[in-house]
Every structure is written in structure tokens, then in C-alpha cells.
Amino acid sequence: MTSLTRIVPWSQQLICEVLHPGELAVDLTAGRGRDTLAMARVVGSEGQVVAFDLQPAALEQTSDLLQRHGFVVHSWPADKILPRSAGVFLVQACHSTVGKVLPSPARAIMANLGYLPGGDPLLVTRPSTTLAAVQQSLDLLACGSRLAVTVYPSHPGGQEEGALVDRLLRSLPSDRWHVLSLRAANISQAPYLLVAERIG
Ligand SMILES: C[S@@+](CC[C@H](N)C(=O)[O-])C[C@H]1O[C@@H](n2cnc3c(N)ncnc32)[C@H](O)[C@@H]1O
């Protein structure tokens, strides 16, 4: 059973409901690959999922998970533009390179911030690069596309990181964007979700 205040299932649901088979989705923080897998399942073998992570260990876990579920996985260098092509593409690079790697609009983009569960908590997403990745991601969204960012305010720098993303998304014009903020109202420092949908 899904707990009401668990944020990751909400983020996967709000992203996967706008994705269709054959489309392009992006995971800005591959981690253990669970979000990448959720999106790959929806876009299917004709679709494309591009997942970024700085850590080889994260990309290895993502690759193993996706291959165990029957997906074709490729590695892609961060200094080359990625063609529109079916499969799961793993990029070992900072997500602030997303605008350079991806030429075409994506239907859905996820960023589950923080550090690799079970990994080094010092290898954590950072406010400035997260903000750059989110800004570039907004430019990659077409009408009807969504960006979902899960923020962990309890890790060092997490509050500042969340505040920057929150401020940026709140500033988007309401005639072109819908922005949702979803958080547990009675749990302090709980993770929360920000979702932007381009409507025009
Ligand atoms: C909370 S985990 C992501 C969880 C993942 N989406 C999943 O489904 O398992 C955060 C990940 O972000 C990665 N990360 C940290 N800074 C990054 C950056 N600048 N660019 C890309 N990935 C980064 C970490 O290495 C870590 O694996």
C-alpha cells in the first residue's frame, strides 16, 4: 500500500501519466534506476529514456536494473548531442549538461535530488547545478510535458536547493505553466515535490 506522504510514488505517477509509448523521457538523477525504470516501462521499447548521474556506481545499478527488466541500455558521452533513438541512454555527467546533450523536446523530466541511497552522502546534488539543470529542463518541455523535482530539505544544502527550484517554478507565468507543490503538511523536513507542466 502506498503511504500518503511518500513523495516518490507521487512523482512517478505525475510523470508517468503524461508519458506515452515511443516518447522521450529524462531522469536527471539516475541513482538506483527506479525512476528511470518507471519511465522506461511507459515509453517501452520504441521510446527513449536518458538518465544522468555523476557516479559510475549509480549508473551501474541503473544499467543492471534496466537490463534485468529487458531494456537495451547504452552509455552516452556528455560532450555529444544524443540522437533521437530508441533505448535507455546513460550519461555519466552533471545534469547541468542536459541542454547540450538533448536537442529535442522531452515529454517528461524527473529529478529526485539528494544522494544515492546506501552511497556516499557527500556526493549530493548541489543548489547551483540543480538550478541550471532545472532551467535547461524547462526549455526542453513542449506543451503538455512535465518536470517533477523531489527535494530533500534535510540533507546539507537541501533547503537552499529546494528554495531555488521553488522560487524559479513559482515565477513561471501562469498562462504558460501550471506548477504544483506537494508536501506533507505535518512532518517537518519531509521531502517534497514540485511539478511544472507546460500548458502553452
Ligand atoms: C536520490 S538519488 C536518485 C534516485 C533515483 N532517481 C532512483 O530512482 O533510484 C540522487 C542521485 O543524484 C546523483 N547526483 C548528484 N549530483 C548530481 C549531478 N550534479 N548530476 C547528476 N546526478 C547527480 C547522485 O549521484 C545520486 O545517485
The ligand as an ORCA input file, in Angstrom:
! r2SCAN-3c Opt
* xyz 0 1
  C      18.234     10.342     -4.590
  S      19.330      9.707     -5.800
  C      18.303      9.459     -7.188
  C      17.341      8.301     -7.030
  C      16.945      7.698     -8.350
  N      16.188      8.602     -9.180
  C      16.278      6.359     -8.212
  O      15.174      6.162     -8.766
  O      16.877      5.464     -7.588
  C      20.251     11.140     -6.280
  C      21.331     10.840     -7.318
  O      21.773     12.094     -7.852
  C      23.106     11.940     -8.245
  N      23.716     13.260     -8.444
  C      24.227     14.093     -7.527
  N      24.673     15.220     -8.110
  C      24.435     15.084     -9.439
  C      24.667     15.915    -10.580
  N      25.207     17.122    -10.447
  N      24.313     15.453    -11.796
  C      23.741     14.223    -11.931
  N      23.492     13.397    -10.885
  C      23.833     13.823     -9.669
  C      23.716     11.143     -7.111
  O      24.916     10.533     -7.527
  C      22.574     10.153     -6.785
  O      22.787      8.935     -7.439
*
